[in-house]
Amino acid sequence: MRKPKKQSGFLLCFLMNLVLNLEWSVPAWILLILHFGLKISIWWFVGALAVWLGLMFGQTVIIKWANSSSKPTKPQENKNPYSSGPYKPGYNPTDGDNQK
């Protein structure tokens, strides 16, 4: 599995933002219907769609900026008095072989 880059996922976040906020584009689609029905200029539709895409792009930039500003947490020492020690891969406490 490849390691994700620091800026990866912006396009996916933008596309998901478009899908989740699709209802905000309804005025643009109404203007498109009015273009065919009442013969208003197509530029009203294009302008409304551009405003919607611009708002969604700005919202995505803010979301990605806010998410990337947090610093990764450093691993901390296990101070749990009830734990039996560090994690051992392959250890299953329910197996009879691992019981003392």
Secondary structure, DSSP 8 states (H G I E B T S, - for coil): -----TTTTHHHHHHHHHHHTGGGGHHHHHHHHHHHHH---HHHHHHHHHHHHHHHHHHHHHHHHHHHTS----------TTS-SS--TT--TTSSTT--
